[in-house]
Amino acid sequence: MSDYIFTDSQHLKELERLRAIEQVCDPASRRRIQAIGITTNWRCLEVGAGAGSIAEWMAGVVGAAGQVVAVDLNTRFLSQIDLPNLEILEADIRDLPLAEAAFDLVHARYVLIHLADFQVALSRMLEFLKPGGWLVLEEPDFSAARAISGEAAACQAVDRVNRAIGQMFANRGMDYALGIKLPSILQSRGLQPIDVENDAHLAPGGSGIANVMKLSTLQLAEHYIATGEASRADVDQYCRFAEDPKSWAIYHATVRVNAQNRSAKKDKVKP
Ligand SMILES: C[S@@+](CC[C@H](N)C(=O)[O-])C[C@H]1O[C@@H](n2cnc3c(N)ncnc32)[C@H](O)[C@@H]1O
């Protein structure tokens, strides 16, 4: 059974949420990937490809002599992409049957946070890197989330929902602050250099990131309420806050890490 919490989401609602994530995050993701020198001929692995915009973009950059493999537990939003140098695989990264040390770049965005055993997935990603290959990870840190300004009662409701998000992750054995720990985790796996960016997404209601979090909240409301930390009224208030251009919040931070595999042999460092 999948541990991905959005697995049962309605098709169109989940597509809308993934497209909203792409709209907010793709410019920074492309900038980070360009910074490590992606070029023609590269072989790239896009892990948890979602609706596929980054995999599609990478396929254009690496050209006919390169290749992109996009893997996701569920390829429902990827199957319509038809490019000769883009292979789409429906699989779990933790047991992906591909040759090791085959990729110049492995990229994942908002994937490891959903895995209680993210270290297993990380080990697999490291095994796929060529010596000198790059790992580009982008994961959220929900411990940064807080209401900044707006009506006092609404700010309190937002903070209760943020506590519910933290509790929901804890109940599932997952770390809601994984993003902020990524640099030290990768360092302990022997990767270097490590180039880090911590983007706190301080944003008003109605912005892209507020919309992403509103869409996630609408899908996961029952999970939040089940933690006992937030009520239905809090969830409704969170959604109104996220639509109000006069209300500001840090919805979460995104920590982006570029790290290089400097080992001559494939990674065997234990978690
Ligand atoms: C929040 S979405 C992010 C999608 C995309 N990376 C983006 O940022 O636009 C997480 C994606 O990871 C996929 N996923 C979750 N666990 C996975 C696993 N163990 N192996 C492969 N894909 C996984 C989900 O199916 C989903 O498409």
The ligand as an SDF file (V2000), in Angstrom:
LIG
                    3D

 27 29  0  0  0  0  0  0  0  0999 V2000
    3.8260   16.5670   -3.8550 C   0  0  0  0  0  0  0  0  0  0  0  0
    3.9740   15.6620   -5.3300 S   0  0  0  0  0  0  0  0  0  0  0  0
    5.2900   16.5550   -6.1380 C   0  0  0  0  0  0  0  0  0  0  0  0
    5.3150   16.3430   -7.6300 C   0  0  0  0  0  0  0  0  0  0  0  0
    6.4790   17.0130   -8.3500 C   0  0  0  0  0  0  0  0  0  0  0  0
    7.7430   16.5310   -7.8540 N   0  0  0  0  0  0  0  0  0  0  0  0
    6.4020   18.4990   -8.1880 C   0  0  0  0  0  0  0  0  0  0  0  0
    7.0510   19.0500   -7.2870 O   0  0  0  0  0  0  0  0  0  0  0  0
    5.6970   19.1550   -8.9940 O   0  0  0  0  0  0  0  0  0  0  0  0
    4.8250   14.1620   -4.8610 C   0  0  0  0  0  0  0  0  0  0  0  0
    4.9080   13.1600   -5.9980 C   0  0  0  0  0  0  0  0  0  0  0  0
    5.7890   12.0990   -5.5790 O   0  0  0  0  0  0  0  0  0  0  0  0
    5.2090   10.8550   -5.9080 C   0  0  0  0  0  0  0  0  0  0  0  0
    5.7340    9.8540   -4.9690 N   0  0  0  0  0  0  0  0  0  0  0  0
    5.4740    9.7690   -3.6410 C   0  0  0  0  0  0  0  0  0  0  0  0
    6.1410    8.7240   -3.1020 N   0  0  0  0  0  0  0  0  0  0  0  0
    6.8500    8.1540   -4.1100 C   0  0  0  0  0  0  0  0  0  0  0  0
    7.7260    7.0220   -4.1930 C   0  0  0  0  0  0  0  0  0  0  0  0
    7.9820    6.2830   -3.1180 N   0  0  0  0  0  0  0  0  0  0  0  0
    8.2750    6.7090   -5.3990 N   0  0  0  0  0  0  0  0  0  0  0  0
    7.9850    7.4430   -6.4950 C   0  0  0  0  0  0  0  0  0  0  0  0
    7.1530    8.5240   -6.4880 N   0  0  0  0  0  0  0  0  0  0  0  0
    6.5860    8.8750   -5.3080 C   0  0  0  0  0  0  0  0  0  0  0  0
    3.6990   11.0890   -5.7890 C   0  0  0  0  0  0  0  0  0  0  0  0
    2.9430   10.1290   -6.5120 O   0  0  0  0  0  0  0  0  0  0  0  0
    3.5710   12.5080   -6.3460 C   0  0  0  0  0  0  0  0  0  0  0  0
    3.3830   12.5170   -7.7470 O   0  0  0  0  0  0  0  0  0  0  0  0
  1  2  1  0
  2  3  1  0
  2 10  1  0
  3  4  1  0
  4  5  1  0
  5  6  1  0
  5  7  1  0
  7  8  2  0
  7  9  1  0
 10 11  1  0
 11 12  1  0
 11 26  1  0
 12 13  1  0
 13 14  1  0
 13 24  1  0
 14 15  1  0
 14 23  1  0
 15 16  2  0
 16 17  1  0
 17 18  1  0
 17 23  2  0
 18 19  1  0
 18 20  2  0
 20 21  1  0
 21 22  2  0
 22 23  1  0
 24 25  1  0
 24 26  1  0
 26 27  1  0
M  CHG  2   2   1   9  -1
M  END
$$$$
